[in-house]
């Protein structure tokens, strides 16, 4: 069984560099913001953080491919780093501290691609989460100062806390009715947004979460962290991993219920 300790250490180094760049410009009065073709914002900090990460990877893992939100895909082979330099750019622009750099490593095997390392660093919250395949999921400030994560043991939807990012997209995906039924039937709903609901699933403070439309860089790091914490991560149609166009994450015990509400049918 391959081990990914060196890759995980590198992910922390990449996150340290990105955190320094993003925090330097967070809440800056002269922050430069542009609108991308998909009408979402991108800041100078998004671009600078991804450039830093790509530069480090070019030196430390020159044979690995890289996929990033801002600069696309580069390279080929069986190993691919997947980067979202700032997940939650709208929060970043408005001075809301709920944003993070997401870094993942996917490796191609006989069964297809699998995410084997994931790290989520939210420096404005003072939090970082990470995981490597078969090594567990953790939260802390560094590899030497960490708490192991574990999902909740809630078994009934009526007792469950459900989190989501926004209402946008559920109707377009033909899933709004199920989303509303789930919201009525569960104990509690909250729109925490972006990476954070997945980290709370891994921590056990939220029992399930879902989003109707996502890109791979939004999901890859979250996927392995949730799984290594004992949970499940699939598309809304039940495809394992982050390679669908949307996400459902849970403590595992509630996953079939979650898909029953939000899957097509």
N, C-alpha and C positions, 0 to 999 in steps of 0.2 A: 504494500500500500504506500503510495507516494506521500511524502510529508511536505508541508508548505511553510515551515517555520521561517525560512529565509525570505520567502515572498511576503509573508505577513510582516516581518520586520521592515522590509522595504516599503510596504504600504504605510506603515507608521511614519517613516521618513518622508514619504511623499505628502502625507497629510500635514506633517509639521510645516513643510514648505508652503503648502497651500494655505494653511491657517494664518501664517504670518502675512501673506499677501492679501487675503480677504479681510482680515481684521484691520489692517492698516487703512483700508478704504471704506470700512463699514461706517455709515453715518457721516461720511465726508460731504461737506456742502458742495464741493465741486465734482462729485462723482459723475462720470460720463455714462449716460444710458442711451442705448440705441434700440430700435425695434427690428426684430428679425422678420424674414418673409412670412413666418407663421404667426406674426403679430404678437409674439411673446418678447419680453424685454431681455436684453443682454447688456451687462455692464463691463467696463474695463477690468473689473476684478475677476469676472468669470473668465475672460480671455487670458489674463495674466496668470491665474491659478492653473488653468489647463496647460498653458505654455511651460510653466515651471515643472509640472508633473511629467509632461512629454520629454522635457529636457533631461530630467533625472532618469526616466526609463530608457532613453536613448543611450545613456552611459552605462546604466546598471543591467539592462536587459535588451541589448540591441537587436536580438533575434525575435523578440516578442512583438506581436501586433498591438496596436492601440486603437480603440474606438472612443472618441470623446464627443460630447454634445456640441461643442463650439467649432471644432476643426475636423470632424469626421473620422474616417477610417484610414489607417496607415499600416502597411506591412501585412504579412500573412503568416501561416503556420498554425501549429496546434495550440499555442498559448496566446491569449488576447486579454489585455488590460482594458477595462471598461470604466470610463471616468465621467462623472457629472461634477464639474468644478464648483458650482453652487446650485444645489437643489433647493428651490425656494427663492428664486431671484426676485420675485415680486415682494416677498417679505424683506429681503436684503435692501431693495430700493427704498422701501418705506421705513426702514429702521426697526423692523420687527426681528427679534433675535432667533426666530425659528427658521434656520437655514443650515445647510451642511454641505461638505464635500464628500462625495460618494466615490469610492475606489474599489474595484473588484477585479479578480483574475478568473477567467474562464479557460478551461482546458478541454480539448477535444479528445474523446475516448470512443470506444466501440459503440456506445449508446448515444453518441452525439456530444454536444457541448455541455459542460457542467461548471457552475461557479464553485470554485474551491477556496477562494479567499475573498472576504468582504470587510470593508471598513467604512464607517460613517463617522465623520468628525464635525461636531457642531460647536465651534469655539466660542461663539457669543453666548451659548448656554453653559459652557464649561463642561461639555459631555463628549465622550467618544465611545463608540461601540465597535466590536470587531469579532471575526470568527474565521476559522480555517477548517477545512473538511476533516471530520473525525477528531477534532481537537476541542470542541465546545465553543460557546459564544460568551463574550465578556464585555464589561463596561468599566471604564476607568480613565485615568489620565495617561497611563503608559502600560507597557507589557508587564512591568514589575509591580504595578499598583492597580489591581483589577478585581472585580467581583464577577463570579460566574453567573450567567443568566439562565433563567428557566421560565417556561411559559406557565400559564395558570392551569388549574384543574377544573375549571367551570365546565359543566356538562350540559346545561340547559340554556336554550336561547333566552328564556324568561329571566335568567340570572346573569346574562352576559352583557358586557360593555362592547359596543360596536363603534368603531371610529372610521372616518372618511375624510377626504380632503375638501371636497365641495360637491354641490348638487349638479354642477355642469357636466354634461355628457351622459348621464344615466338615461335620459329620455331618448337621446340620439342613438344609443346602443340598444334600445328596446327593453331596458331593464328597470325603468323607473317604478313600475308597479311593485316589483319584487323588492326594490330598495325601500319603498315606503312601507310595505308590509313588515319587512325586517325591522325597520325603525320603530314601528308600533309594537312589535312583539317582544323586542329585547328590553332589558332592564334600563339601559342607558345608551344614548348616542352623543357623540361629540365630533366636531369637525376640526381636529388638531392640525391636519395638513402635512402634505409632502412626506418626507422620510419618517417623521416622528411617530405616527401610529404603528408602523412596523416595528420600531424599536420598543414601543410600549407593549406590543404583543410578545416580543422576545423577553421583556422584563417581567411579564405576567400582570401588568397593571391594566391592560386592555386585552380582551379575549379574541377579537376578530376585527379585521379591517379590509377595505376593498376600494379599488379605484377603477373606473370604466375605460380609461384610455391613457396609456403610458408608453414611453420608449424604454428600450433595454437599459440605458444608463440610469433611468429612474429606479429600476428594480433590482439590478444584479447584486449589488452589495446587500440590500435588504433580504434577498432570497436566502443566502447562505447563513446570515445571522439568525433569521427566524428558524430555519431548519436545525441549525446546531444548538439552538435553545430548546429544541424539542417540539417545535411547531411544524405546520405545513405551509407551503407557498406554492400556489398554482395560478393559472389563468382563471377567469370566471367560468370557463368551460371545463375546468379540471385538468388542463395540461400542466404537468409538473414543471417547476422552474420559472424563470423570468422571461421566457422567449415567446410568450403570447403578447398581445397588444394591451393587456390589462392585468390586474392582480387581485388575488384573494389570499389573505394570510390569516391564520388562526392558531389556536393552541392545539390543533389536531382533533380534539374531541368534538369540536363544533364545526369542523370543516365541511362535512357533507350537508349539514343544515345550511351553512352559509352559501354553498353552491346551489342548494335547492331553492333558495330565495332569489339569487342573483343570476343564475344561469338561464339561458334561453329555454323556452319550453312552455 
